[in-house]
């Protein structure tokens, strides 16, 4: 059960269980952040060297992980919205991360659609890795609110 499912069916889950789900989701995201930058740098290198096929195959696996991150941000936002003002700072952090995430992913997908592999490599190396580092730091801050 995701945190958004739990929030929609709040009668079937306690606050403590909801917080535990949120903590588990954050832990999964932190694990992704820990391993993602090396993978992303490898993908960027493949794009720069003209190995588009290998890079796109690897990027497809990163997209799956990014979808998990997107779901996590959405779930946390829903959870914090349910709690009114108790989590105003956490809501602000999540909102900002979600905006950075959407901007970064849209730029990357636009470059991929245009087959601008050098731009895509730059976006992966400089924008996505910066986002992941920022996300990792901010998730640690959010955990303090849960």
N, C-alpha and C positions, 0 to 999 in steps of 0.2 A: 504494500500500500504506500503510495506517495503521500507527501505531506498535504498536497492539494486535495487528494481524495479524503484524507482524514479531516481536513478543514470543512469540506462540503458535508461530511457526515459527522459533525462534531459530537453528536450524542453517543457515538459508538467508541469514542476514544477520550481518555482523560488528558488534561493539560500536560501532565508528566509524560504520558506516552507520546503526545505530539512533540514535546521538546526532545524526547529521545529520538524520534524519527528525524527531526531537524538536525540534531547532532550527528546522526548516522549519515545523513545526506551531505553534511558539511565535511565529514571525514572522507567520504568518497571523493568529493571535489578536491580536497587537499591531496589525496593520493594521485588524482589526475594531474594536479598542478606540479607535483613533485617530479613526475616522469615526462610531462608533456613538452617542456622546452627543448630537450634533446631530440625528441622525435620531430618537432617542428623545425628545428635547425637543419636536420637531415633532409626534410622535405624541401626546405628553401634551397639547400645546396643542390638537390636534384633538379629543381626548376632552373637554377642558374647554369647548370651544366648541360641543359637541354634534354634531360631525362624526364620529359613530361609524363610519360606513361607511368613510370615507377612513382613519380611524385604524386600524381593524381590518385593512384591506388592507395598510397600511404595516407594521403590527405582524406580519403573517404573514411578511414578509421578514426581520424581526428575529428571529422564532422560528427560521427556518432557520439564521441565524448563531449563535443561542444553542445550537442542536443541535450545531453544529460545536465550540463552546466546551465543551459537555458531553463530547463525544467526546475532545477534547484532554485535558481533565482526567482522564478515565478512562484514556486511553492513557499519560499521564505517570505516573499512579499505578501502572499495570502495569509500566512500564519501571523505575521506582524500586524496586518490590517485588522485581524480579528481581535487583537489585544489592545486596540485603541491607542492611547498615548504612552503606554508602558514601554514601547519599543521605538519611540520616535527617532532616536539616533540610528538604531539598527535599520529602520525603514529607509532612512536617508542614504545610508551606506549601500543597501541593496538596490535602491532606485538608481543611484549613480553607477554602480557596477553594471546593472542591466542596460543602461543607456550606452555605456562604453562598449559593452559586449555587442549590442545590436549594430552600432556604428562600425565596429571593427569587422564583424562577420559580413555585413553588407558590402564593405569595401573589398574584402577578399573575394567574395562570390562575384562581384562585378568584374574584378580583374580576371577571374577564372573564365567567366563568360566571354570576355573580350580576348581570351587567350594571351593576355599580357603576362607572360610567365615571370619576367624580371620584376614587374610591379608586384605580382603575387608573392614572389620570394621576399621582396622588401617588406611587404605588409605582414607576412608570416614572421619574419625574423625580428622586425622592430616593433610592430604594433601588437600582434597577437601574443608574443612572448612578454611584452610589457603589460598587457592586460592580464595575463595569467599570473604574473608576479604580483600585480596590484590586487587581483582577486584573492590570491593566497593570503596576503597580508590582511585584507579586509575581512576575510572569513574568520581569521583568528580574532579580530575585533568583535565580529558579530557573535561568536561563540560565548563571549563574556556576557552577552545580554540574555542568553538562553538559560 
